[in-house]
Amino acid sequence: MRLLLAELRKVWGQRIFALCLAVLAAANLFLLYIGTRPGENSPQPAAWRAVARDLAGMDTQAQQDFINEKLDLVYGVLQIDQILSYQASGAFLGMDVRQEYADLFNQYEQAYKDKTYDLYTGDLRMDYRLLSQIKEELDTVAGYPQFLEDVQAKAKQLSGISIFNNGKSSYDRANIDKTAAVYAGMGDVTIQYAPQKGLFTALDYQFTDLILLAAMLLLASLLFRQERDSGMLNLVRSMPGGRLHTALAKLGALAVSLLAVLLLLYGVNLVYCGLTFGLGPLGRSIQSVPALMRCTMKITVGQYLVLFLLAKWAGAFVMGLWVMLAALWARRAFVGWCGALALPAAQWLIRETIPATSRLNVIKYANMVSLLRTNELLGNYRNLYWFDTPVGLPLVEWLAAILYGSLLAGSVCLLFCRGQLLAAPAFAGLRRKAAKTKPTTVLRQESRKLFLLCGAAVVLLVFAGYQTWQTATTESYIDAEEIYYAWYMKQLAGPYTEETYQKLLTMNEEFEPIRQLDQALQSGKITSEAYQAQMGAYYGLQQKMSVFQRIQYGNLSYIKENPKAQLVYESGWEKLFGFSGESDLRDTLTAGLVSCICFAGLFAFEQKGGMKRVVMATPLGRQRTVRCKLAVGTVGAALICLLTCLPRFLVVLRDYGLSMPFAPAMSLQGYHALPAWITLSDVLVWGVLARLLACMTMMLILMTLSEFIGNTLGAMFVGSIMFCLPPMLALSGLSGLRWIGMYPLFHITELAQRPDFWAGLGCVVIALGLCFLCINWLKEKWK
């Protein structure tokens, strides 16, 4: 026990482990947020929580009635809204839509007019998608009794078919009989439905397994690699209990530490998904969760969570044994990490290659990767093919876990007791013959530290690749009306003059056929049937006419009220300036994350081994060094700013274009309060400079933290709380937190159209003040 406690102290007593664990938990939370972030056409998290509240306390039949009633109402109102929208655009001219769709209007028109219906999302189409998904889940679990009956009926039906009784292969018949026997006693399970979005997302998020693998590498490094690389392992093994007892204590420390890591990671998942989507009552049966309905145990959701963590712990321990073995066996750490990752990658490929219905499905599920897919083991039932005999999936996976665990644990103990385990020589394989020194400068050396030794070059290249991929794959939905609008506005772009007026008259002549038909219908010269038949040929022209009227009664009216404004195709500018959506908030989050990784180590780098004293003792080691560090940091901040600005700029330029860049900014109706001498290009430059100032401020604060804390991971952790946590929580639903941090500077072009424009200017002044204080403090510390 004392050896086990000593090995646990080696892990948990080091500050680096706590910091790395905090970084892994933060990375898991960030990846979970990215994976569950709703798109523009997806319901927001609050909608799921609202549905769960409304369904709470009802039995299954009442829940079905409630959802069906809601869905019918939303669908009916949505149909009326679409019909009236088409009628307003001229698609149903001459048709009495209330007579054509009499039943629909009689049932739902009053609700449409009075707005008596409640929406979970605020949008009819999105509510329809949400309620349709809820209905599908609810119908699935409500059909659980029928599912049990079907399993038994299928077994009885096939037992009477001669091909299954007299065939050479008995697998199909035995599989059916075994499945029926397993589900035979499940008829008394009570169903209590709640939306599964939060619970199943928390338990089945695959990136958490990757974070868990990273934690295994960290534990292997602390338990084995440090002692082997320093040569301490041979000294430890020379003690009376330094071999087998120590090996078993290290395995025990691995098991205890993995349990704590699992509780942390899945605790983060459950808390985040519970706050975001809701988990539902933990006392309901596990069969009430649609994705886990085939579970063969009579347990509640709370009991399932306990079993899930225990089963995940067993699978993680087996995987951790392999990581420990690879780390202990390899003489060089890099080779050990490659070996630790190679086997899981190979087994993942095997798992993905073999279909679940293959006769080789035992190989698919009896591997270490499948041991980590715990919901397959506990929340489903499947028989596997084993020499013409059905074998239950739990039996196969538990036997695999025991065999893998025994073999790997024995191998670790044997290698620890009998292996030579010599430390690798320092810089092995890195020496060059006749190495020559080259002259350098302080600026060049600081650039090398930031971009190579601190890894900023790799991070920026990966970020640039991600942004390039995002730019190439981003699609903008541009409908026919937007295309017509862009064509008209680009033809009319510029000041409103007599020439513009003549262009409008010429364009208006195109719609003369439609006006003549309308007059003929009103005078009774043609019937409504003939009118509809002729208008069908002018459907595209009707769309153009509605767009032209939008310009005539919208844009031109604004120009008359603001004579200094010009006609500008504004769609691209509004997208670029972030008038709608959460793109500025996402840019704030990504810029903060990349900044934390790039700049947190530049000053802490000098404090490793007391190098700061050596550097400060050189002729240019004080103020010149600080200035060079700030210079290369400025270059890095400028690159981050550029990489956050360019993708949106290129997408807008590709899909919409940016017409009239030197027109007054007040040409956009949102900027009506700005002076006429400020142009659209001025606003664009102002937005880019504000973003650059935000990136500069984050860089300087992170460098200050790096110098103050003296540890890269510590500065990175504190910086991520300051710059990443508020926008992440804001994107998760706590919208008020967006104003904490650098978001106002990233969003300053949108603030220019609102009364709080002066608040944006105040943020600029505060950021400049912070930059000044950080620079002065760093210079004082290096005097």
Secondary structure, 3 states (H helix, E strand, C coil): CHHHHHHHHHHHCCHHHHHHHHHHHHHHHHHHHHHHCCCCCCCCHHHHHHHHHHHCCCCHHHHHHHHHHHHHHHHHHHHHHHHHHHHHCCCCCCCCHHHHCHHHHHHHHHHHHHCCCCCCCCCHHHHHHHHHHHHHHHHHHHCHHHHHHHHHHHHHHHHCCHHHHHCCCCHHHHHHHHHHHHCCCCCCCCCCCCCCHHHHHHHCCCHHHHHHHHHHHHHHHHHHHHHHHHCHHHHHHCCCCCCHHHHHHHHHHHHHHHHHHHHHHHHHHHHHHHHHCCCCCCCCEHHHCHHHCCCCCCCEHHHHHHHHHHHHHHHHHHHHHHHHHHHHHCCCHHHHHHHHHHHHHHHHHHHHHCCCCCCCHHHHHCCHHHHCCHHHHHCCCCEEECCCCEEEHHHHHHHHHHHHHHHHHHHHHHHHHHCCCCCCCCCCCCCCCCCCCCCCCHHHHHHHHHHHHCCHHHHHHHHHHHHHHHHHHCCCCCCHHHHHHHHHHHHHCECCCHHHHHHHHHHHHHHHHHHHHHHHHHHCCCCHHHHHHHHHHHHHHHHHHHHHHHHHHHHHHHHHHCCCCCECCCHHHHHHCCCCCCHHHHHHHHHHHHHHHHHCCCCHHHHHHHHHHHHHCCCCCCHHHHHHHHHHHHHHHHHHHHHHHHHHHHHHHHHCCCCCCCCEHHHCHHHCCCCCCCEHHHHHHHHHHHHHHHHHHHHHHHHHHHHHHCCHHHHHHHHHHHHCHHHHHHHCCCHHHHHCCCHHHHCHHHHCCCCCHHHHHHHHHHHHHHHHHHHHHHHHHCC
